[in-house]
Amino acid sequence: MKLFSKKTKKALIIGIDGVPHSLLSTYIKNGIMPNLKKILSQGFALHQMNASIPDISSVSWTSFATGVNPGEHGIYGFTDLRPQSYSLYFPNSKDRKAPTFWELLGKTAGTTPRYPNSTSQK
């Protein structure tokens, strides 16, 4: 089975954290970010990512990577409390309860990936 062909669509994701979409657009327009402008001129688009609640990078990027909200992926901030204590720890990928889109795509090889707890399967 051939997974890729010349007609296979590809995606490029460049994450620029903590910068408003409007500021990037202004910088591109004013020539301050010529390399990003060059990338966009090759058929790519600049899209604004909606922030998660809470609007913290670790939560937003985990929501982006998994496609689910913090209640489903289990990352709520840069620190969390260990169960049954007041001990702080730093959540990481081992604490994530949902698979990332690249994990799903890697397992599906040509089929439509679905998150097991997704409401779209009902």
C-alpha positions as CSV (number, residue, x, y, z in Angstrom):
1,M,0.0,0.0,0.0
2,K,1.4,3.4,-1.0
3,L,0.9,6.0,1.7
4,F,2.2,9.1,-0.1
5,S,1.9,10.2,-3.7
6,K,2.7,13.4,-5.5
7,K,-0.9,14.5,-4.9
8,T,-0.6,14.0,-1.1
9,K,-1.4,17.2,0.7
10,K,1.1,18.3,3.3
11,A,0.8,20.8,6.2
12,L,3.4,23.1,7.8
13,I,2.7,24.2,11.3
14,I,4.8,27.0,12.8
15,G,3.7,27.9,16.3
16,I,4.6,31.4,17.5
17,D,3.5,31.6,21.1
18,G,2.4,34.7,22.9
19,V,2.1,37.0,19.8
20,P,-1.2,38.5,18.7
21,H,-2.3,37.6,15.2
22,S,-2.8,41.3,14.5
23,L,0.8,42.1,15.4
24,L,2.2,39.3,13.2
25,S,0.0,40.6,10.3
26,T,1.3,44.1,10.8
27,Y,4.9,43.0,11.0
28,I,4.5,40.9,7.8
29,K,2.8,43.8,6.0
30,N,5.5,46.3,7.1
31,G,8.4,44.0,6.1
32,I,9.6,43.3,9.6
33,M,9.2,39.5,9.1
34,P,10.4,38.9,5.5
35,N,11.0,35.2,6.0
36,L,7.5,34.6,7.3
37,K,6.1,36.7,4.4
38,K,8.1,34.5,2.0
39,I,6.7,31.3,3.5
40,L,3.2,32.7,3.3
41,S,3.7,33.6,-0.4
42,Q,4.3,30.0,-1.2
43,G,0.7,29.0,-0.6
44,F,0.6,28.8,3.2
45,A,-1.8,30.8,5.3
46,L,-1.6,32.5,8.7
47,H,-4.4,31.4,11.0
48,Q,-5.2,32.7,14.4
49,M,-5.4,30.0,17.1
50,N,-8.2,30.4,19.7
51,A,-6.8,30.4,23.2
52,S,-7.9,27.8,25.6
53,I,-9.5,28.4,29.0
54,P,-7.3,29.1,30.9
55,D,-5.3,30.9,28.3
56,I,-1.9,29.4,29.3
57,S,0.6,28.1,26.7
58,S,0.8,24.6,28.2
59,V,-3.0,24.2,28.1
60,S,-3.5,25.8,24.7
61,W,-0.7,23.8,22.9
62,T,-2.0,20.6,24.4
63,S,-5.5,21.4,23.3
64,F,-4.1,22.2,19.8
65,A,-2.1,19.0,19.6
66,T,-5.0,16.8,20.8
67,G,-8.0,18.6,19.5
68,V,-9.8,18.3,22.8
69,N,-10.4,20.6,25.8
70,P,-8.5,20.5,29.1
71,G,-11.2,18.4,30.7
72,E,-10.4,15.7,28.2
73,H,-6.6,16.0,27.9
74,G,-5.9,16.7,31.6
75,I,-3.4,19.5,31.4
76,Y,-4.6,22.6,33.3
77,G,-1.5,24.7,33.6
78,F,2.3,24.7,34.1
79,T,2.0,23.2,37.6
80,D,-0.5,20.9,39.2
81,L,-1.0,19.3,42.6
82,R,-0.3,15.6,43.2
83,P,-3.4,13.8,44.3
84,Q,-3.8,13.4,48.0
85,S,-1.2,16.1,48.8
86,Y,-0.3,19.7,48.3
87,S,2.9,18.8,46.5
88,L,3.4,20.6,43.2
89,Y,4.6,18.9,40.1
90,F,5.1,19.9,36.4
91,P,2.7,18.1,34.1
92,N,4.2,16.7,31.0
93,S,3.3,14.4,28.1
94,K,3.0,11.4,30.4
95,D,0.1,13.2,32.1
96,R,-1.8,13.9,28.9
97,K,-5.0,11.7,28.7
98,A,-5.7,12.2,25.0
99,P,-3.5,11.3,21.9
100,T,-2.0,14.0,19.8
101,F,-3.0,14.3,16.1
102,W,0.4,13.0,15.0
103,E,-0.1,9.9,17.2
104,L,-3.5,9.3,15.7
105,L,-2.3,9.8,12.1
106,G,0.7,7.5,12.7
107,K,-1.6,4.7,13.8
108,T,-4.2,5.1,11.1
109,A,-2.2,5.0,7.9
110,G,-4.8,6.2,5.4
111,T,-8.0,5.7,7.4
112,T,-9.9,8.5,9.1
113,P,-8.5,8.9,12.7
114,R,-10.9,9.2,15.5
115,Y,-10.3,9.9,19.2
116,P,-11.9,7.1,21.2
117,N,-13.9,9.4,23.5
118,S,-14.9,11.8,20.7
119,T,-18.6,12.7,20.5
120,S,-18.3,12.4,16.7
121,Q,-18.4,8.6,16.9
122,K,-21.9,8.5,18.3
